[in-house]
Amino acid sequence: MKTFLITTLLALCNFVAAQQHPEFKEIKDYFDSQKSLLKTEFQKKYISETNPLVKDRIKKDYAVFMQKIDSIKNVAYLGALIRVKNTEDLSKIVHHPEVNINAEEVEKPEFPNGINSLREKVADLFYSEGIIPEGKELNTTLKFVVEKDGSISEVCAEGETPAFNKQAEIALYLLPDKFKKPGTVNGNAVRYVFKMPIRMRLE
């Protein structure tokens, strides 16, 4: 398992968060349930086994199974990412919704428990095994919209490593929390655009 450090840097305005997108949530819930079932079965085998060597092999087999499930889940997330982005692109073409960008009169959205909480959530949801790095440090810039209800949409990452870009987008769509407060103008909620650079250092 790769270990990494994620650093998020502010650009344009503030930071991100989102209500977990239903399509991503469905995938996450399914694979979490499968992992839970497997964990239960492996625990039964481990507890009933008396041979230390066999017990050690059971632990290793369990770790391998979990890695395989995470890999398959990531493939499902990549498919969901394509579907969600296509749906959002179609919605933009049909509705042409207004977006406020860096307007001085806009009160910026607020994320629950502040920026540090957001950083931790993004780092926890980042699937580093889905990245084949070209160097020790990877960079991308995320652009996304904070909707009037505090959720996010239209996530787009721009960087030199496509796999890193996709994992950054998936992490945002997986965030379970909305902004506790959307952007507002004169007390009225507005759609608000952010840019957020992300740097990941593999160690």
N, C-alpha and C positions, 0 to 999 in steps of 0.2 A: 504494500500500500504506500503510495506516495505521501509524503508529508509536505505541507506548503504553508506559506504565509500570504494572506490576501490583504492588500492595502487598498482602501478606496479613497480617492481624492476628489474633492469637490470641484466641479466646473459649472459655470453658468449660474447655478443656484444651490439647491439643497440635495437631498439623497432620495433613494427609492424605497418602495415597499408595495405590497399588493396583497389583495385577497387571493388565496390560492385558486388558480383557474380551474373550473370544474373538470375539464378534460385531463389536466395533470393530476388533479386530486383523485379521480377515478383510477388512474394507473397506479398512483402511489398507494392507495388503499388496498388494491388488489395484491400488489407485490408484498406489501407489509403483512397482509394476512397469510400469504404463502410462506413468508419467512418465519412467521410465528408458529405455523403448523410444523415446519421443518425443525425449528428449534425444540419444540416439544418432543418430537420423535427422537431427535438426537440425544436429548436429555435422558429419556427413558432408557435408551441403549447404553449411555454412559454410566448411569446409576446402577443398572443391572449387571454391568460387566465387572469382573473382579481382577482380570489380568491387566496389570499396569501398562504393558505394551499395547494391548488392544485399546485400552482407554485413551492412550496418547494418539493412536491412529484415528479413533473416532473424533477427537478434537480437531485433528488436521483435516479430516474429511468434511467436518462441519464448516470450517473456515473456507474451504474450496467451494463448497456449495453456496455459501453466502456471496462469495465473489462472483460466481456465475450468475446468480439471481440479480445482483446489482448490475452486471453487464447487460443482461437481457432487459432489465427495467430501463436502463439508459437508452437502449435502442427504441423502446416504446416511447420514451420521452422525445426522442428526436423526431419520430413520426408525428407525435402530437404537436410539436413545435411547428412543423410544416403546415399542418392543418389549421392551427390557430392563426398563424401569420397570414395564410391565404384568406381566411375568413375576415380578419381585421382589414386586410387590403381591400377586399370587396366592399366592406362597410364604408371605408373612406371614400371609395369611388361613388357609392350611392348617396351617402349623406353629406359628405364634405363638412364634417363638424368643425366648429371654430376651436382654436387652441390659443391660449395666452402664453406668450414666451417672454419671460424676463421683464414683464411690465412692472414698472416701479410701484404702481398702485396695488399690485397683487400681494395679498398676504400669503406667504408660502405654506405649503402643506406641512403637517407635522406627523412624524412617525411615532408609534407607541414606545415609550421608554428611551427615546432619543436615538441619535446616530450610532452610538456604540452597539446598541441592540440590533440595529439593522445590519451593521458590519458582521456581527457574530452569526446572524441568521443566514446571510449570503454565503459566508465561509462554510457553515455547516451543511448547506445544501449543494455546495459545489462538488461535482463528481470528477475528481482529479484523474481517476483512472481512464477517463474518456479522452484524455489529452496526450498527444505525443509531442513533447516540447522540442523546439529547435534550439533552445538555449535554456539557461537556468531561470530566466525571468521572462514572463509573458505579460503583454499589455493589451488592453482593449478599451474602447470607450462605449458605454451604453447610453442610448438615447431612448426615452420612454415617456409616456403620458400618464400623469396622475389624473384619474377621472374624477368627476364631481362627487361620486360616492366614496372616494378614497382608494379605490382599486387602481391597478395599473393596466396599461394596454400598449400596443404598438411598440413593443420592445425591439430594439435593433442594436446589435453590437458591431463596432467597426474596429478591426485590428488585423494584424498580419497573420494570425494563426486561426484559421476557420474553426477548428475543433474547440479552441478556447472560447471563441465568440459564441458558439452554440451552447456550450456549457454555462456561460454567463447568462445568456438569455433564459435557459431552462431554470436556473437558480432563481431568477426574478419571478418567473411565472409560478414557481413552487412556494414562494413566500406565503405563509398562512395568514398573515395580518395585513389589513388595509392600513392606510394612513388614518390616524384617528381624526384628522382634520384635513379636508381638501384645500386647494388654493381658493382664495376668495377675493372678490372685488366689491367693495362697498357692502360686504356681508353676504354677497351672492356667490355660490360655488361656481368655479370655472375649471375647465380642463387646463392642465399646466404641464409644460414640457421641461424635462431635466436632461442634463448630460452628466454622466458619472464615469470617470476613468477608473479602471480596475487594474491592479498590478498583482501578479501571483509569482512568488519566488519558490521554486522547488528546492528542497533541502535533502 
